[in-house]
Every structure is written in structure tokens, then in C-alpha cells.
Amino acid sequence: MLQSPSQPPVFQPTFSHVPPGPVAGPLQLLPVNATVVAVHTATGAHVGSLKKVGGTWKFKAMGYDAAGGMEPGHGPLTDQHNMQFDTPDAAEVSARLLGP
């Protein structure tokens, strides 16, 4: 689901450590600005962002340590860091990032 920037999210975004293992889907997309879309699990945990780089949307994984510090390129979706997308389509992003 891609949220409108003018509407509050229908989930509670959280920014904390996500333990290793399966990620709760479907993923939720929350626009930050014209070139950044935050990616959250179905339960609201922030797991990365889509950033528009040179006309292509790239997934940037994000993790958080036990103290809540940001760890760019880490987190439960580390293996998908830099995966490319044509558009920030929630269904496609969720299917590809959480694929089999």
C-alpha cells in the first residue's frame, strides 16, 4: 500500500531492532518526499527505503541495533539491498523483497 503524503499512515511506523527471520508482509510504503519512500513491515517496523537514483528506484536496507541506532545496509532485508524497481508499487516491492 502506498500512502498519500497528506494522509497519516494506516499503521504505526516503528524504528527499532527487527530480529532475524521472516518479515511480516505485505510491506507498506510511506512517501517521505519525491525521491524517497520508506518501507515498513505489515506491523510497522521500518526495514528500508526506496530511493530514486538516476531515474531508477533502489531499495536501501535499514536495520537498527539493540540500542535503536540506525544501521544502513543492514536489517532483515540486507540481501535485497540495492534491488531495483521501475516504480514504488507496493505489491511488486512486497513480492520481490519478500519473495520465496
N, C-alpha and C positions, 0 to 999 in steps of 0.2 A: 504494500500500500504506500503510495507516495502522498504525503501530507502536503496540504497547501501551506505556504509560509504564513498566511494570515489566520489559519486555524490552529488551535492548540492540538498537540498530538493526542490520539485516542489511546495511548499507552503512556506509562510513566517512565521517561528515559532515566536510566541509571548509568553511572560512570564508576564502576568498581571491578574488582577482580572477577573473572569468569573462569571457573575451574576447567581443566582439560576434559574433553569428552564431547558428545553431541551437543549441537547448538539448537535451541528452541526456535523452530520456524513456524510460520513463514517469517522472513525478515521484513522489517518495517523501514521505510525510507523517510527521512525528515530533512527537507531542504534547509540549508544554512544560508546559502547565497546562490548566485547564478552559476557558480562553478564548483560548489561543494554540497554534497548530500550525505548526511550522517546515516549510518547503517546500524540498526538495532535489532536484537532478537525479538521474538514474539513477546517475551516477558519484559522487554525494555532495556536490556543490557547493551551498551554501546560496544560494538565489535569492529568498527572501522568506518571509513568514509569512501564515497566515490568522489574523485576529483577530476575535473575536466582539464586534460593536459593536451594541448595541440589538437583539439577537436575530438579527442577520444576520452571516454570516461574510464578511469583506472581505479580499481579497488585498493585502498590503503588500509591494511590490517592495523588494529589497535588493541593493545592489551593494557592491563592495569596490574601493578604489583599489589601485594598484600596490604601495603600502606596507602593504596589509592593513587600512586604515581603512574603517570602515563608511560607506556612502553610502545612507541611507534614501531610498526612492523612485527608486532608480537600478538599474542592472544590466541583464541581458539581457531581463528581462520588464517593463521600465519601462512599456511601452504598456498593460499589463494592470493597472497599479496601481489599486487600489480596485474591481476586478471583484468582484461579489457572488455568494455561494453560499448555498444553504439549509443545507447540511451539509458538513463536511470529508470528502467522498467522494473518495478518491484517483483513481479512474477519471475522474470528472467534472472534477475540478480539473485533471488532466493533459490531458484532451481539450480543455477550454476554454482553458487557458493556453497550450497548445502547438498549438492549432488551426491550420488551413490559413493 
